[in-house]
Amino acid sequence: MNPHSLGSGTPGAPDQLSYSLVSWGWDDRWAAEFAPFADSDMWPARVTAQHRGVWIVIGEKGETAASPTGKLRRAAGDSEYPTVGDWVACIESPHEGVAAIHATLPRRSAFRRKAAGSRPGAQTIAANVDILLVATSLNADLNPRRLERYVTMARESGAEPVLLLTKDDLVEDGAAVVERLTDQLRIPVVALSSHTGAGIEAIRPWLLPGRTVALVGSSGVGKSTLLNHLAGAELMETREIREDDGRGRHTTSHRELFRLPGGALMLDTPGVREMGLWEADEGLDETFDEILELADRCRFRDCGHGREPGCAVQAAILAGDLDEARLRSYQRLSEELAGQASEAERREAKRQFFKSVQVNARARARIENRASRDR
């Protein structure tokens, strides 16, 4: 490989530790996954950044640009494509300075969303993440329904979710919000301010050497500012918040994995407008487990939790033990996942239809060719 400085890692001149696989999260389990490739010319690397058509990977010899082989491109769907956080098997490419990504090692976790727009399938935003820090601003971005969506996706991913309430210096009731959201979401919640440094130490227990932590959330909530504060350097560009709505301006345009001074690995992601669920039934049930427990006490097994007699869910709402907004949120997300299954069935039916059309066209062509030869 040709090592070159492309921005990942600790600021300053790269040292030997920067290119140690262990310092980027490598362990015996990853070595076992790589074993099928160990006797070849391939070498293990971790994807640390992704730009348009170019992946940046880091191995023991340094950092290099890389690109999936044609075989991998054809075989992998959007959600299986190499992404930031992945461990991959690379091989030297005839193109100088660019490695070829031959395979992606099986993931331990994957934070995925439904592909944006009308595209079918899923998009993997971050792979092999241990802790998912869901960031939202206390001053203008706070939306409990959106947080429930993020937490559902985080739990489904296999990572541990932690909620960060940023810009605590701009509000007066941060502690009350922390208490309320801790009770509702049943995950750790930390209020902090990257501007004053308040609350930063509270997240240190999750930033252990070799552990991968991802920052996700809407644009302008202070993710890059927090990353810069933890790194002690400006790794990502930031801008001041807008005065009209108190939100930061969008600056991060790509995903990138950085190694912090203490040895933890932090993955910064751009804010996204669309965050559709994808195959997140288990995450949904875990996020709204109190509703499922109440539903088990309903008189009817198919209770819709509306006006049915003996509905334990509605009884809890009337008693003030359950927020009706959480029930509505659970129902909306459940319907979203149910509709997703129908959409997948429609896509498969469409694929089978066009496949049959192609088969029939080839059969007709063979018959016509035989007929022309007979004449």
C-alpha positions, 0 to 999 in steps of 0.5 A: 500500500501507499500510505498517505495522509487523508484525514482519518486518525489523530491530528498530526504526523501519522505514527506507527500506532495509527496504522496498527490494526488493533488501534482501529478495533481489530481483535481475535474475532476479526482475525478468525473472520479473516482466516479464509483470506489469510493465505492469499495476497489479501490483507485486512483493512478497515473502511474509515471514510467514503466519498463518491465512488471512493473508499478510504481504508486503513491497514497495517501499512497505512491509508489508501484509496480503495474500490470494490471489485466488479464481482463484489459490486455485482454480488452485494446489495446496497445494504451489503456494500462496504461502508464506513466501519466495515472490515474488508479484505483488500488486494493490490490493484493494477491501478497505482495507489488504489486497492481493490476491496475483494470482500466485506467481513461479516458485520457485528452490527449495522445501523441501517435505514430504508433507502432514500426516495423511491429506491428499493432496499436499505442503506447501511449508514455505519457498520461494526458500531459498539455505541450509537450516540443519538444527538439532538439539540435541546433548543430547537431540534428536540422531537420525542417522536423522531428520537423514538425512531432513532432509538428503534433503529439503534436497538435493531442495529445491535449497538447500544443506544445513548441519547445526547442532548446538545447545546445545554447552555442555551436552555434552563430546564435541561435536567428536567428533559433528561429525566423525562426522556430517560423514563420514556426511552429507558436508555442513558441520556446525557445533556452537554454543551460543547461550547462550555464543556459541561457534561462532556465528561459524562460520556467518557465511560463509553469512549474506551480504547478500540471501541467504535462510537457513532454519532447520528442525528439531524443536521445542525445539532452539534455532532461535528462540534462535539467530535472536535471537542473530544479530539482537541482539534478541528477534524470537521468544519463547523458553523455557528447556529442560525439566529432565526431557529437556533439550529446549526448549519449543515457542514458534514457531507460524508461519513468518516471514522476518527481515532480519538486521543484516548484510543476510542474510535468515533464515526461522524455522519452527516445529518439526514432528512429521511430516516425510514425504518428497515426490518426493525421489528425487534428494535420497535418491540424493545423501544415500546415494550411497555405498550406490548406488556399492556397489550398482553392484558387486553381482553381481545388478542386482536385489540386495536387499542382504540374503543374496544372494551377491556383495552388495557392500553387505553386504561393506562392512558386514562390513568395517566400511566401511558402517554397517548402520543407514544401509542400513536408513534408505535402504531405509525412505526408499526404500520410503516414496517407492515407496509414495507413487507408489502412493498418488498412483495410487490418488488419481488412480483415485479422482478419475477414478471420481468424475468418471465418476459425475458425468458419468453423473449429468449424462447421466441428468439430460439424458435424463430432462429430454428424456423429461419434455418429450416427455410 
